[in-house]
């Protein structure tokens, strides 16, 4: 969660950066929140494993984006914060970051079963199993962060948790050996998840092409898979961005704050735009119901001598 340092920014620059970040946070979360409302308002969605996995990913995106924006704004407002509060933020940030590729992998597998084995899809992908899978995703995402937190609690005195520091990631609490070990485990994790997702996407793409003679349907399936692939690659940016920061800062040290801010937007903010595009706009079922919640208007209704405000959706 590296953000640019306040020491090198003027007041106008700091205000502009935070305005951009908060505006993007509000815009993305408004659309994503509308997707969640649409999901829970219609039974056809929350009885479908595909949409259950989708709304879980949207919720995870909202959590990840909120934590990322909060840490960015806090770094300008307070610069350093209490260690205990920092640990809570970092726990949520790391869990939601780990959950993102796992959620995409689960959605890819569900699409693989639906297209490559449609007769058994209803038996394999049930609502109950989908909820269990989501619990497993959260357990897998929580395990590394929980171990970091337990090590910190065991090795640091209680006074440390009452101090303050600049909060950006768990590496500030790790020894160099643990930082290297964490980077190695992340590389293994990325390799396993990445291979699973890419293999599944390729199988789904060829299966969808073979299953239909309709060129428009095949093209739509191909575009969906490509968007999923782009979403997955952008999701992975949060893992490789520290290396990108290191290289760019070595080449252009005078542009430190600009590099960190742009990389922060690319890795943590802009990828959250893709979920509404893939499912909110391109998915016919969601698009049908989404318009009514995105665009609302108030009307005045006369009831006797009283005027009642009524919210209508279009």
N, C-alpha and C positions, 0 to 999 in steps of 0.2 A: 504493500500500500504506500509506495513512495510518493510523496507529494513535494512540490517545489518549496524551497525554503523562503520564509517571509523576510529574511534579512536582506535579500537582494532585490526585492520587489518594492516599487513605489506604491503609494496608497491607491492610486488609480488602477495600476496593474493588478494589485491584489483584489480590488473590488471587481474588476472585469473578469478575472479568472473564477472567482467564487460565484459571480452572477451566472456565468456560463454553466458552471457545474450544477448549481442549484436549479437553474432553468431546465437543463437536460434531465436532472433527477425528477423534477415535477412532471415534465412532459412524458417521460418513459413510464413512470409509475402510475400516471393517470390512465394511460392506455392499458398497461398491464393490470391495474386494478379493475378496469372495466372488463377485461377478459375474465378475471376471477369472478366478478359479479355475474357476468353472463353464464359462466359455468354453473354456478350454484342456483341460478334462477330456472334452469331447464334440466329436467330429469334425463333427457336424452344424452347429456354430457357426462353427468356423474355416475352413470351406469355403464360407461364405455371406458375400458382400460386405457385406450389411446389418449383420451382427453383427460383422464385422471393423471396420467404421467405428464401430460402437457401442463396442466394447471399447477402440478407440483414444481415443474421447472420454472414456471412463471413466478411462483411464490419465492423460490430460491433466488431467482434473478432480482426480485424486489428487495429481498434481504441483503444480498450481496451489494447491490447498488446503494442502498441506504447506508450501510456501514462504510463503504468506500467514500461516499460523499461526506458523511459525518466526520470521518477522520481527516479528510481534506480541509473542511471548514474549520475544524478544531485546531489544526496545525497553524492556521492563520489567526484564529481568535485567541487561543490560549497558549499556543506553541507547545507547551508540555502539559501533560495531564497526569492524574493519579495512576500509579502502576496497577492497582486493582481494577480501575475502570478500563485502563488500556488492555488488560488481560481479557476482560469480558468482550470488548470490541474485537480483539484479535481472534478470540475463540470463534465468534460468529463469522468473522471474515474468512478464516481458514476453512471452517466447516462448509460454508456456502461455496467457496472456491473449489473444494474437493468434490462437492455434490454435483457441480455443473457438468463435468464430462461424464460422470457416472449416470446422471439423468439422461443425457443424450445417448449414451450407450444402451440404456434400458429401452428408450424409445425406438432406437434402431433395431434392436432385437424384436420388439413387438411388431414393427412393420415387416421384418423378415418373416416372422411366423404368419402374419396376415396375408402376405403375397405369395410366399413359397409353400406354405402349408395351410391353405385357407379352410380346409375341411376340419382341421383340428384346432383352429384358432380359438373358437369359443370354449374349448375344453382346456387349452393350455393357458390362455390369457384371460383369467377370470378376475373379477373385481377384488375378491379376497386375496388372491396371489399378487395382484398389483399393489395392494396396500402393504403386504408383507415385504415386497420388493422395495418399496419406498422406505420402510423401516430399516431394511438392510443397507440401503444407500446412506441413510443418516448415521447408522452405526459405523459404517466404513469411513465416512467423512469425519466423524467425531473422534475416532480412535487416535490418529496422529496428534491432533490438537490436545486431547485429554492427556496423552503421555507427556507432551511438552509442559502442560500445566502442572501435572503431578511432580515432574522433575523440578520445576521451578519452586513449588511449595516445599519440596524436601531439601533443597539446597540453599534457599535464601532465608535470612532472618525475617521476623515479622515486621521489623522497622522498614524493610525494603518496600513492602507493599503500601506504606504510607508516604513514600517519596513520589516524585514526579519525574517524567521523562518525555522525550519526543516519541510518539507512538506511531510505528509504521508496519513492523512485522515481528514474528517471533524470533528472528535472528538476533534481535537486540538482547535477548536473554540467553542465547546459546554460546557455548565455547566454539572456537574455530573447528574443532573436531566434529561437534554436533552439527555445525552448519554444513560441513562437507558431507556428513552422513545423510543429512536431510536432502541435500541436492542430489545425492546418488539415489536415494529412495524415490524422489520425485521423478528422476529419469526412468527408473524401472516402471513406476506407476503410469507415466505418460506413454511409454512404449506398449504396455499391455492394453491399456484402454484404447489407445490410438489404433493399434492393429485390429482390435475387436470391432471398433466402429467402422473403420475403412473397409474391412473384409465384408461386414454386414451390408454396408452401403452398396458395394459393388455387386454382391449377390442379389440384393433387392432390385438394383437397376436392371440387371440382365433378366431377372425373373419377370419384372413388370413389362419389359419390352417384348418378351416371348409370350406373355399371357394375353396380350391385346394386339389387335390388328389396326386399332384406331390410332392414327399418328398423333392426333391432338392429345389423347390420353397418355400415350407413351412419352410425348414431349413434356407434359405436365409432371409425370412421375420423375423424369430425368431432372427437370428444373428443381423439384422438391428435394431430391437427393443432393443436388449441387448446393442448394441453400443450406441443407443440413450439414454438408461437409464444410461450407464456409463458416457456419456457426460453430462447429466443433473446432476448427482451426483458430478462430478468434477467441474461443474459450481457452485454448491452450496458451494464448499470449500472456496470460497472467503468470505462467510458469517460466517463460523464457524472457520476459521483459527485464528482470534484473540483469541478465547478461547483456541485453541490448542497451540498457542504461549504462552499464560499465564500458562498453565499447564506444558508444557515442560520446559519453562524457570525457573519455580519454582523447577522442579526436577533436571535440569542440568544447573545451572546458569553460569558455566564456559564455556559452549558451546553456548553462546548467539548468536554470529555472525553466526556460522554454522547452528544453528537451524532456525534462521530468514531467512537465504539465501535459505536453502533447502525448507522450507515452502513456501517461495516466488515463487520459481520455480514450486512447485507442484500446488499451488493455482492459479497463474496468467499466467504462461508461458506454461507449458505442456498441459493444457486442450485445447489450441488453435490448437494442433496437430490433434485432432479428426475430425474436420470438413473436412479437405482434405481426411482423410481416408474413412469416411462414404460416401462422395459424389464425391470426386475427383477420388478415386481408385475403389470403389465398384460399383458406379453407371455406368451402361454401356454407357449411352449417354454422360456423362461427360468424361469418360475414352477414348471414341472414339476421341473426339476433343481435350482433354487435352494434349495428347502426343505431338501434333504438336506445342503447345505453350511452353511446358516445355523444349523441346530439339530443339534448333535452330542452324543453321549453316550459315556461310557466304560463298557465292560463287562469283567468279570473272567472269564477262560476258564481252566479247569483243564487243564494239559497235564502228565500224570503227577503228579509231586510239586511242580511249579512252577505259579505263578499268573502268567498273562500278561495284560497290559493291552492291550485292543483298542479302537480307535476305530471306532465305528459311526455312520453317518449315518441320519437318519430322513427 
